[in-house]
Amino acid sequence: MATAAHAQHAGHGDHSAHSAQIAAPDALTQQAQAVLVAYREALVARDEAAMRTLFAADSLVFENGKAEGTFAQYMEHHLGPELGEITEFAFTNPTVNAKIVGHVAYGHETYRYRIALTDGRVIERDGVATSVLTHEDGNWKIVQYHSSSRAPRQN
């Protein structure tokens, strides 16, 4: 019995664009994960230019219940000013995972971070992040990023 899904697939006979994904799904997963790791490393280095290269121009960023806009907007009004106040940024126990579905990767991360500020304050938080990346022109770009954090809980 033919279904709508079968009928739709029947008209989609050219799978050549998917061949790289079929041939090397582990490599694509590792590449997507590498983008998320690169973002974390750029945060630690406070390297704004490196961070910008990882996000699509029309990306969406959400942090702790707030829609921050595109990554460029987030950098301009939120993260950018904060970077100048940070003297140390370190992550401990990070995890990063990604799942590939077609030309899209879904990522999730867990971590603890410690930030030392120029005024002497130290912030320690447990955090999680989810992300959506697209694979275009041989590169993964983050198109949506959502992170949240809370004070570490005593076990």
C-alpha positions in Angstrom: 0.0 0.0 0.0 1.5 3.3 -1.1 1.5 6.1 1.5 2.1 9.8 1.1 5.6 9.3 2.5 6.3 6.6 -0.1 4.9 8.8 -2.9 7.0 11.7 -1.8 10.2 9.5 -1.6 9.5 8.1 -5.0 9.9 11.5 -6.5 13.2 12.1 -4.6 15.4 9.6 -6.5 18.7 11.5 -6.5 20.5 10.7 -3.3 23.9 11.8 -4.4 23.8 14.8 -2.1 23.5 12.4 0.8 26.3 10.1 -0.2 28.9 11.7 2.1 26.5 11.3 5.0 25.9 7.7 4.2 29.6 7.0 3.7 30.9 8.7 6.8 28.3 9.4 9.5 30.9 9.1 12.2 33.1 11.7 10.6 30.1 14.1 10.2 29.2 13.6 13.9 32.8 14.2 14.9 32.9 17.4 12.8 29.6 18.7 14.3 30.9 17.9 17.8 34.2 19.7 16.9 32.2 22.9 16.2 30.7 22.8 19.6 34.0 22.1 21.3 35.6 25.0 19.2 32.9 27.3 20.6 33.7 26.3 24.1 37.4 26.8 23.4 36.8 30.2 21.9 34.9 31.2 25.0 37.8 30.1 27.2 40.2 32.1 25.0 37.7 35.0 24.8 38.2 34.9 21.0 35.3 36.8 19.5 36.4 36.3 15.9 36.7 32.6 16.4 33.2 32.4 17.9 31.6 34.4 15.1 32.9 31.9 12.4 31.0 29.1 14.1 27.5 30.6 13.8 25.3 31.2 10.8 24.5 34.8 10.1 20.8 34.2 10.8 21.4 32.1 14.0 19.3 32.3 17.1 20.7 32.3 20.6 18.8 31.7 23.8 20.3 31.9 27.2 18.7 31.3 30.6 15.1 32.0 29.4 15.9 35.0 27.2 15.9 35.2 23.4 19.2 37.0 22.6 18.7 37.4 18.8 21.3 36.4 16.3 24.8 35.5 17.5 26.0 38.9 16.2 23.3 40.6 18.3 24.1 38.4 21.3 27.8 39.3 21.0 27.0 43.0 20.7 24.7 43.5 23.7 25.5 40.6 26.0 28.5 38.4 25.6 30.8 40.9 24.1 30.7 43.3 27.1 31.0 40.4 29.5 34.2 39.1 27.7 36.0 42.3 28.7 35.2 41.7 32.4 36.5 38.1 32.5 40.0 37.4 33.6 39.6 33.6 33.7 37.1 31.2 32.0 37.4 27.5 32.6 35.2 24.5 31.9 35.4 21.2 33.8 33.8 17.8 33.0 32.4 18.9 29.7 30.4 16.4 27.6 29.4 16.9 24.0 27.1 14.8 21.9 25.6 15.2 18.4 23.1 13.3 16.3 23.0 13.7 12.5 19.7 13.8 10.7 20.2 14.6 7.0 22.0 18.0 6.7 21.2 18.9 10.4 23.0 18.0 13.6 21.3 18.2 17.0 23.8 18.7 19.8 23.7 18.6 23.6 26.3 19.4 26.2 26.8 19.4 29.9 29.5 21.2 31.8 30.6 23.1 34.9 32.2 26.5 34.4 34.2 28.9 36.5 34.5 32.5 35.6 36.8 35.0 37.4 35.9 38.7 36.9 38.0 41.8 37.0 36.2 43.0 40.2 37.3 39.8 42.0 34.0 37.9 41.9 34.1 34.3 40.9 31.1 32.6 39.4 30.7 28.8 39.3 27.8 27.2 37.5 26.6 23.9 36.2 25.4 24.3 32.6 23.6 22.6 29.8 23.3 23.6 26.1 21.4 22.3 23.1 22.2 23.3 19.6 21.1 22.8 16.0 23.8 22.9 13.3 23.4 22.8 9.5 25.9 21.3 7.1 26.4 23.6 4.1 29.4 23.9 1.7 31.3 21.3 3.7 31.0 23.1 7.0 28.8 22.9 10.1 27.4 26.1 11.4 25.4 26.7 14.5 21.9 27.9 13.6 20.3 27.7 17.1 22.0 27.6 20.5 20.3 27.4 23.9 22.2 27.4 27.1 21.2 27.6 30.8 23.0 27.2 34.1 22.5 27.1 37.8 24.5 27.2 40.9 26.1 23.8 41.6 24.1 21.6 44.0 25.6 19.8 46.9 25.3 16.0 46.4 
